[in-house]
Amino acid sequence: MHDKSLEATEGTQEGRVTSEGNDVRDNEEAFGDAFPEKKEVDLNTQSTPPIHTTASRPGSAHKSTGGGEDKDIVETEKRPSRRSGEHTGDDAPAEDEEDESKYLSGIKLAILSLGLCLTTFVIALDNTIIATAIPKITTVFNSLEDVGWYGSAYLLTTCSLQPSFGKVYTYFDVKYTYLFALLLFEVGSVICAAATSSPMFIVGRAVAGAGAAALFSGGMTIIGYSVPLRKRPIYIAALSSMFGIASVVGPILGGAFTDNVSWRWCFWINLPFGGVSLAVVFFFFSNPERQYSHIPVKARLKEVDLVGATFLICAIVSLLLALQWGGQTYPWKNSKVWGTLLGFGLIILVFIAIQIYQKDRATIPLRVLKKRTVLVSCLFTAFLSMALYTHIFYLPFYFQASKGTSAEESGIRTIAYLVSITVASLIVGGAITFVGYYSPFMWLGSALFCIGCGLLYTLKVASPPGQWIGYQILAGAGAGASVQIPFIAVQVVTNEKDMPTANACVMFFNSLGGAIAISIAQNIFVNSLAREIPRYAPGMDPRVVIHAGATYVRDVVPPELLPGVLEAYTHAIVSAFILAIATSGLGFFISFGMEWKSVKGKKIMAAGAA
């Protein structure tokens, strides 16, 4: 019995090796001398079953597809077997302990983590520090009509380029891609700081956004190469917490620079932080062995899907323009508004068709997005981001208009929300590292966030500090408990080749959700304010209140009408919070689609590109 089993095993191995050899010959025909010389496999010394290739699987054949050369690139990967405990295609990791000796530890890991946190802090800060500087910038450039583009230019390039950078991280050098993106971000910051006109400033914001598109997902990829899976949750939580810290510090720091030095220092400050991060990553992160380094650059460039990326950029531009214009700059029935919406619909259909045709070469490969955990993570983070950004942008309006605080003080009053996000994120990250399972924290966090969103909707002009502080802490704790879990989940269920793309997809949906939420909430707020002012303050022109802004509303409203205007303002703000209630609720229900997985006991390859 034993001899027959051994004989059958050896026969199977020979068949697999022969099949593998056929695949390699096919690949050599496609790429010529790009591949190294084949090595003979010694079955007598081989400790694990040989590699499964497409040709060796029943019912499959090695043939040209819409993915083109990508088929060859994918199949020439060195795919560890299931017995070795590493990912094989779509297979889940084996239940073996991971070899942690190949990862960084001690002071090197601490310094690298600090550098990545600094980078994440800077890109998050760049998105919040500008809020209190915009009034001064519009005065200097005399460009009130360009205000929308100061934020949108950054979001447009950030959102649209994130999936493409996921592909770049897969097929190109991780370290130098990250450093290039960091330099690009710094160049954009210099352009903004030195801008002499509004168009120059907008270009700088777009360039900085293009660099930022690669930095957070790149940081996740570097963490994947440097930290064992079971320890990653706390490091991912540390990176995610930088957004909460930057949200607290950004408006305060922006106001301080604008009032005491110059608004230009909101961008000059990025240089020293970026310089330190650049040096840390350069000296302390070493690329693991690259499987694609021997493939010609031209062949790898074809995998990035530049055509798909172009259509995605155009689609996002059309969508954000429609959301910014509709109901504010132009009526919704205006041809410019519905024209851009129609354009978005048509372009996104073309983009989807390109993704289907390109297969693995697509900007957002459907094979990756169809994984249950990846899809749930993308949808969950989009809805969570929509609710979170609605609060981050409109809670300061509540404090400035309803409570009469300054811009700087309104930032201070939101510290309870944002600090609770940071603390909860770190606590849950540590808890997941200890327990292993992350789904329960996702369910609990999203439930608490829903409750917090509902309570914030009940705020009134006269609400005492106990209410607006307590409600913020509850909402922040819920958001912080679940905000980093999508990034943890995709690192558990995807193999090393798909990891950068999955990270980039989650970050793309996160950024897109925030961008869409800001525009929708703005529409709800402005239209509600215009409707409520005649109701609460008859005789007051809504346009005067809207153009005055939250900070100066008390300066333009007669004293006898002020109580009614403040009631209208508060009602308009909490009306925008309905969006947060709806999206947080959707996120809660979607969270139950997350697979039951653990970060412990998984022996997998690093969470990076192949």
C-alpha positions, 0 to 999 in steps of 0.5 A: 500500500505504501509503495503504491501510494509513493509511486502514485505521488511520484507520478503526479509530481512528474506530471506537474513538473512536466506541465510546469515546464510547458508553462515556462516554455510558453512564457519564454516565447512571450518574453524572450531572454527576460526569464532566468535559466530553468533549473532542474527539479530533484524529486528526491530532495523536494520536501513539498509538492511542486507548484500548481500552474494553470496548465496542470489544473483540470479543465484549464489551458494556457491561452491568450486572453484579454489580459494579454501578457499578464497571463504569462506574468502571473503564471511565471510567479513562484507560487508556494504550495499549500503545504508550505503555508503560503498563498496559492492563487485564491487559496486561503493560507494554511493553518501553520505558524508564520516564520517571523525571522524574515521580518524587521524587529526592534529599533529598525522596525520602530524607526521605519514605523515612525517614518511611515506614520510621519508620511501618513500624518503629512498627507492627512494634514494636507487635507485638513490644514487648508480649511482655516487657510482658504479664506485668506488664500481667496483674499490674496488671489482674489479668487472666491470662485475657485474655492471648490477647486482648492479641495477638489483638485487634491481629491480628484488626483488622489481618488483616481490614481490610487488603483493605478498605484496599486498595480505599480506597487505590484509590478515595480520596486516598492521602495522606489515607487514609495519614494517617488510618490513622496517626492511628488507630494513634496513638489506639489507642496512647494508649488502651493507654498510658492504659488503666485496665482490661483491656477498655480495653486490648484496645479500644486494641489493636484500634483500633491494629490497625485503623490498622496494617492500612492503613500497610504496604500504604499505604507500598508504594503511596506508594513506587510513586508516588514511585520508578521501578520498577527502583529500587523493590526496594531501597526495598521491602527497606528497608521490609521490613527494619523488621520484622526490626529491630523484632523485635530491638529490640522485646523488649529495649526492652519489657523495659527499659521494663517494668523501669526506667520503666513498661510504658505507655511501650511505647505512649507511644513510638509518639507521637513516631515517628508524629508525625515520620512524619505530618509527613514524609508530609504535606509531602513526598508529593504525590498524583498526579492522581486519576482518581476524584476527580470521582466522588461519594463515595457511588459510591466508597464502594460500591466498598469492599465493607463487607459483604464486609469484615464477613464476613471479620472474622467469619470470621477471629475464628472461626478464631483463636478455634478455634485458640486454644481447641482443645487448650489452653483446651478439648479439640478435641472441645468444642462451642465449638471445633468450633462456631467452626470450623464457623462459620468454614467457613460464613462463609468460604463466604458471603464467597467467594460475595459476592466472586464476586457483587461482581466488581471491587467485591469486597474481594479481587477474584478477577480480581486474585487469579487472576493467577498472580504475585499468587496465588503471591505471596500463598501464598508470603508466607503460608507464609514468614510461618508459618515465620518467626513460629514461629521468632520466637516460640519461639526465645526459649522455647528460650533462656529454658527450655533455656539459662536466660537472662532474657527480655532476654538471650533477645532478644539471642541472637536478634539473629543471626537477625533481623540476617541477615534485615535484611542479606539483605533489603537486599542482595537488594533492591539486587541485584534493582535491578541485575540486574532479575530477582527469581525466582532470589533467591526460589528461592535464599532459600527453599531456604536458609530450608528448610535453616535450618529443618531445622537449627534443629529439631536443637537440643538442650539442650547445643547450643553457640553455634556451632550456634544462631548459625550456624543462625539466620544461615542461616535468617535469610539465606534468609528475608531474601532472599525476604521482600520479593519478593512485594511487588516481584512484584505491582508488576511484573504489576499495573496502576496501578488494581489495585496497592493491592489487590494490595499489600493482598492480599499483606500480608493473607496475610502477616499471616494466616499469622503469626496462624495459625502462632502458634496452631498452634505454641502447640498443638503446643508445649503438647500436646508438653510435656504428653506429654514431661514424664511421659516425661523427668521421671516424677512431675512434674506437666506443668500446673505446668511449663506454668503456670510459663512458660519463665522460671520453670521452674527455680524450680518444678522440683525439682533432681533432675527439672530435666534431664529437664524441660529435655529435655522442654521442648526437645523440645516447642520443636523439635516446634513447629519442624516447622511451620516445616519444613513451611511453608517447604518448601511455600513453596519449591515454590510459588516455582517458580510465579512468572513470569519477570519483570524490574523493568528496562526496564518503562515503567509508571505509578506503583504506586498507585491510579488 
